Amino acid sequence: MEGTYKNSTEVGSLGGQPIYMAEVVDACLIGRLNLFLQGDTGSGKTQLARDAMGYFPGKNTFVLGRNDMDVRELFQQINLGKLKTAENTGELKEITSKANNHLTVVDELPNCVPAVRAQLFNMFDGYIEINGVAYPIGKGYSVGIATGNIGQRFTESSNELGRALRDRMHVIVDVDYFHPTGSDTLEILSGNTNPRVEFDRQDEDRSGEVIKRYEAISAMPVPLEKLIIANYLIHGLDHCSTGSKREMKDAWPTQLEDHEQGSDVGLVLPVSTRAAKSIVRLSQSLDQLARKKGGNPEAFESMMQAFRLVAPYSGILNEADVQRKYEGNHYDAVDAVISTTTTQYNGQKPNIAAGLKMVLNGEKDKKVLDNFTGRWSFMRDTLDGLLRGKTQGSVAMED
């Protein structure tokens, strides 16, 4: 992304190439993943969102969140004020069909009242809801970026907005953990001393390029290795002494055995299927960016980098442990989970290879399946499903 925002702090690395905050935004755009940028006032999150708007001049919507805004005013802001006066379904379809905006940016989303937030979340998902009927916008591509102040505590599990964010925003990043370096801020300060976000600039329409890259990622086969890793995040992280963390519900983690409470079993819940899809899609997007820079990303490395961006504020971490053991740093907590996952995966690689060879040979081998126990028990059904040809969609399986 080319824009005003400057930050040379590495968010991560992939295929030997560094990943920066602006590239995380790019990855979300080309992956069509909704992004929430959280951080303190003046952390640069609004400027990042403004730079993203530069890809879609004339095809974006910017909304400044206010607690006195109603849905009618929202429609007026996005040039769809006639929605409320449309007399029939035909008129509604005609009005919404003209909504060619591909990007919706909402600054200070927590300030919006629930009714407005609900409609904005719908727009992030590519439609506007009127009288219970969904009308598509964006002509096949739409994505949302929102910002909010970390001091508003919207990530708390008991908070209605926190739950909504985790449900509708695919990636939530705290920009305060990846703040610009001293040389970055020196360059920013020496350029000008205007404290306002720079909105007034001429942008070249690059929406076609972004949509083309999104379509390429959507059509790209997903390596089977990535799907197995995603399955581990869904099923492997669910395993515990009682059988399933999900089934424990509110008893997790207090009712775990003592040795489990000191490990990742008591630190992290399994990801949801929806979150796993976000991780896979973000991984594919990051791979594309890394390859464009000359990198050669590996599947496991890519999935863990995507997991590190999706998981910290997704609601799967034991907040008490994050505060007590990691001084409130969600990324350090996820790094601990990744460390254990890496050890688990490396220990199972020979068995996974044998299992995939079994599938290629088309014959079930009990000795191979018996290698998968505990966290990896899900692989038995996974391999059995592959043998029965249950896997659908675009999947890449190597010989």
KAJO-V33786 format. One line per field, one symbol per residue. ss: DSSP state (@ for helix, = for strand, . for the rest). psi: psi as a letter, one per 40 degrees, with the letter a starting at -180 (. if undefined). burial: I if it has 16 or more other ideal C-beta (glycine too) atoms within 10 Angstrom, else O. A space follows every 50 residues. Layout:
BEGIN
ss = ???
psi = ???
burial = ???
END
This chain:
BEGIN
ss = .........=====..====@@@@@@@@@@@...=====.....@@@@@@ @@@@@@...=====......@@@@@@@...@@@@@...@@@@@@@@@... ..=====.@@@..@@@@@@@@@@@..====..====.@@@..=======@ @@.......@@@@@@@@@..====@@@@...@@@@@@@@@@......... ......@@@@@@@@@@@@@..==@@@@@@@@@@@@@@@......@@@@@@ @......@@@@......=....@@@@@@@@@@@@@@@@@@@@......@@ @@@@@@@@@@......=.@@@@@@@@...@@@@@@@@@@@@@@@@@@@@@ @@@@@@@@@@@....@@@@....@@@.@@@@@@@@@@.......==...
psi = hhadhhhehhdaihfehihidddddddddeefhhhhhiiiheeedddddd dddddfhefihhhhhieehidddddddfffdedeeheiddddddddeege hdhhhhhfdeeiidddddddddddefihhhfehhhiiefehiiihiiihd eefeehdehddddddddehdhhhhedefiiiddddddddddifheihgdg ihihhfddddddddddddehhhhdddddddddddddeehadedhddddbe ehedeiidddeeaededhiiiiddddddddddddddddddddeeigiidd ddddddddddddfeeeihdddddddefehddddddddddddddddddedd ddddddddddeehhhddddeehibdedddddddddddefdhiahhhhi.
burial = IOIIIIIOOOIIOIIOIOIIIIIIIIIIIIIIIIIIIIIOOOIIIIIIII IIIIIIOOIIIIIOIOOOIOIOOIIOOIOIOOIOOIOOOOOIOOIIOOIO IIIIIIIIIIIIOOOIIOIIIIIIIIIIOIOOOOIOIIOOIIIIIIIIII OIOIIOOOOOIIOIIIOIIIIIIIIOOIOIOOOIOOOIOOOOOOOOIOOO OOIOOIIOOIIOIIOOIOOOOIIIIIIIIIIIIIIIIIIIOOOOIOOIOO OIIOOIOOOIOOOIIIIIIIIIOOIIOIIIIIIIIIIIIIOOOOIOIOII IIIIIIIIIIIIIIIIIIOOIIOOOIOOOIIOIIOIIIOIIOOIIOOIOO IIOOIIOIIOOOOOOOOIIOIIOOIIOIIIOIIOOIOOOOOOOOOOOOO
END
